[in-house]
Amino acid sequence: MPTLLLVRHGRTDANSSGLLAGRAPGVGLDEHGTAQAARLPRRLAEVPLAAIVHSPLQRCRETVTPLSESRPGVPVHPDERIAECDYGEWTGRPLSELAREPLMQTVQRYPSAAVFPGGESLRAMQNRAVDAVREWDARIAAEHGADAAWLACSHGDIIKCLVADALGLHLDLFQRIGVGPGSVTVLRYTAERPFLLRLGDTGDLSGVAAARQTAAEASAPGQAAVGGGA
């Protein structure tokens, strides 16, 4: 199956000031986030991309713009299913203030039970995001072959829940995963199992092609004994 590069959008003023931006309009990249986006084409220069998919929110559009402009032949698709969680009444509030809300303990300790007032549950967020990337992955495989690579630009909680799903972790453990703004996480889905190839990478990505091959070899029949082995 293809290789998925999950990009968290670049830094925003909301990130640096401790606000829960959510789906609030007008949240764009700050100066540092703009620089992170500008470095993305160089970081991915050696990785051929079959498609770019992104959350429709402004900060994700701005993050993929330099990359898409550097590769005019690569199709770009917005997808609502990888948009930020709908935090409802929590949207736009300071995280320091939200930390005093009783619901925050649920969000941090038992996120599978968390439902945001006037918004959605974290379970619903994970379900839509997993459905989206797996559908896109199958589409990329059908149109471009199993060796293709594609990119999805989304948000921290979305990427964390996708990593948790790939690793077979319960959603209640997804808060143990960290991905910073501007980072790249790499997943490869195979017939045997998903592989996590990179997590929150902020450096050079030229080795992704080799990592893809390693994952392909590891998933081939006979490469490992059932239950482990050398």
C-alpha positions in Angstrom: 0.0 0.0 0.0 1.1 3.6 -0.4 3.0 5.7 2.1 1.2 8.5 3.9 3.0 11.6 5.1 0.9 13.3 7.8 1.9 17.0 8.1 0.8 19.0 11.1 0.2 22.6 10.0 2.8 25.2 10.9 2.6 27.3 14.1 -0.1 29.8 14.6 -0.6 32.7 17.0 -3.1 30.4 18.8 -0.4 27.8 19.3 2.1 30.2 20.8 -0.5 32.1 22.9 -2.2 28.9 24.3 -5.6 29.3 22.7 -7.7 26.4 21.6 -8.2 27.5 18.0 -10.5 24.6 16.9 -12.5 25.6 13.8 -12.5 29.3 14.5 -12.1 31.3 11.2 -9.1 33.5 10.5 -6.5 31.4 12.3 -3.5 31.5 10.0 0.2 30.8 10.3 2.4 33.1 12.3 5.9 34.1 11.1 7.5 30.9 12.4 4.7 28.8 10.9 5.1 30.5 7.5 8.9 29.6 7.6 8.0 26.0 8.5 5.7 25.8 5.5 8.4 27.4 3.3 10.8 24.6 4.3 8.4 21.8 3.4 9.2 21.6 -0.3 12.9 21.3 0.4 12.4 18.7 3.1 10.2 16.6 0.8 12.3 17.2 -2.4 13.2 13.5 -2.7 9.7 12.2 -2.0 7.5 11.9 -5.1 3.9 12.7 -4.2 0.8 11.4 -5.9 -1.6 13.8 -4.2 -1.9 16.4 -1.4 -5.0 16.3 0.8 -5.6 18.9 3.5 -8.0 20.1 6.1 -10.0 23.0 4.7 -9.0 25.3 7.6 -6.8 28.3 6.8 -3.7 27.2 8.6 -3.6 23.9 6.7 -4.2 25.6 3.3 -1.3 28.0 4.1 1.0 25.1 5.1 0.6 23.2 1.9 0.6 26.2 -0.5 4.5 26.4 -0.9 4.6 22.7 -1.5 1.7 22.6 -4.0 3.2 25.6 -5.8 6.5 23.8 -6.1 4.7 20.8 -7.7 2.1 22.2 -10.0 1.3 18.7 -11.4 0.3 17.2 -8.1 -3.5 17.4 -7.4 -4.6 19.1 -4.2 -7.8 18.1 -2.4 -9.5 19.6 0.7 -11.3 17.0 2.9 -13.6 18.0 5.8 -13.0 14.7 7.4 -9.5 15.6 8.5 -10.5 19.0 9.8 -9.8 19.9 13.4 -12.1 18.5 16.1 -15.2 20.5 16.6 -14.6 21.8 20.1 -18.0 23.6 20.3 -18.2 26.0 23.1 -14.5 25.5 24.0 -13.4 27.0 20.7 -11.2 30.1 21.1 -10.8 29.8 24.9 -7.4 29.8 26.7 -6.1 26.4 27.5 -5.2 27.7 31.0 -8.8 28.4 31.6 -10.0 25.1 30.1 -7.6 23.3 32.4 -10.0 24.1 35.3 -13.0 22.6 33.5 -14.0 19.2 34.9 -14.3 17.9 31.4 -10.5 18.5 30.8 -9.7 15.6 33.2 -11.8 13.3 30.9 -10.1 14.7 27.8 -6.7 13.9 29.2 -7.4 10.6 31.0 -10.3 9.0 29.2 -10.6 10.8 25.9 -12.9 8.1 24.5 -15.6 9.4 26.8 -15.1 13.1 26.0 -17.8 15.0 24.2 -17.3 18.8 23.8 -20.3 21.0 24.7 -21.9 22.0 21.5 -19.3 20.1 19.5 -18.3 16.5 18.7 -16.8 13.6 20.6 -13.2 12.6 20.3 -14.4 9.1 19.2 -16.3 10.7 16.3 -13.2 12.7 15.4 -11.1 9.6 15.2 -13.6 7.6 13.3 -14.0 10.2 10.5 -10.3 10.8 10.2 -9.4 7.1 10.1 -12.1 6.5 7.5 -10.8 9.4 5.4 -7.1 8.4 5.3 -7.9 4.7 4.7 -10.2 5.6 1.8 -7.6 8.0 0.4 -4.9 5.4 0.8 -6.9 2.8 -1.2 -7.7 5.4 -3.8 -4.0 6.3 -4.2 -3.1 2.6 -4.4 -5.7 2.0 -7.2 -4.7 5.1 -9.2 -0.9 5.2 -8.6 0.2 1.8 -7.4 1.4 0.4 -4.1 4.7 2.3 -4.1 3.1 5.7 -4.3 3.4 8.3 -1.6 0.8 11.0 -0.7 0.5 13.8 1.9 -2.3 14.8 4.2 -2.0 18.1 6.2 -4.1 18.2 9.3 -4.1 19.0 13.0 -2.4 17.7 16.1 -5.3 15.7 17.6 -6.2 14.3 14.2 -2.7 13.0 13.6 -2.3 11.7 17.1 -5.5 9.6 16.8 -4.4 8.3 13.4 -1.1 7.2 14.9 -3.0 5.5 17.8 -5.2 3.6 15.3 -2.1 2.5 13.3 -0.4 1.2 16.4 -3.5 -0.6 17.7 -3.8 1.7 20.7 -7.0 2.5 22.4 -8.1 6.1 22.0 -7.6 6.6 25.8 -3.9 6.4 25.1 -3.6 8.9 22.3 -2.7 11.8 24.6 0.7 10.0 25.1 1.6 10.8 21.5 3.1 14.2 20.6 3.4 15.9 17.2 4.5 19.5 17.0 3.5 22.2 14.5 5.3 21.7 11.2 6.2 18.1 11.9 5.9 15.1 9.6 4.6 11.7 10.7 4.9 8.8 8.2 2.5 5.8 8.1 2.4 2.9 5.7 -0.7 0.6 5.6 -0.1 -2.9 4.4 -2.1 -6.1 4.1 -0.5 -7.4 7.3 -0.5 -4.3 9.5 0.2 -0.5 9.5 3.7 0.7 10.1 4.8 3.9 11.9 7.9 5.0 10.0 8.4 8.5 11.4 6.8 10.4 14.3 6.8 14.2 14.6 9.9 14.5 12.3 11.1 18.1 11.9 14.2 17.4 9.9 15.3 16.0 6.6 13.0 13.4 5.1 15.2 12.0 2.3 15.3 8.7 4.0 11.5 8.1 3.8 12.0 6.1 0.5 14.3 3.7 2.3 11.9 3.4 5.3 9.1 2.6 2.9 11.1 -0.3 1.5 11.9 -1.5 5.0 8.2 -1.6 5.8 7.4 -3.4 2.6 10.0 -6.0 3.3 8.8 -6.4 6.9 5.3 -7.1 5.8 6.3 -9.7 3.2 5.3 -13.3 4.0 8.0 -15.3 5.8 10.0 -12.3 6.9 9.2 -12.9 10.6 8.0 -15.8 12.7 4.5 -15.6 14.1 4.7 -13.9 17.5 8.1 -12.5 17.0 11.5 -13.9 16.1 14.9 -12.4 15.2 
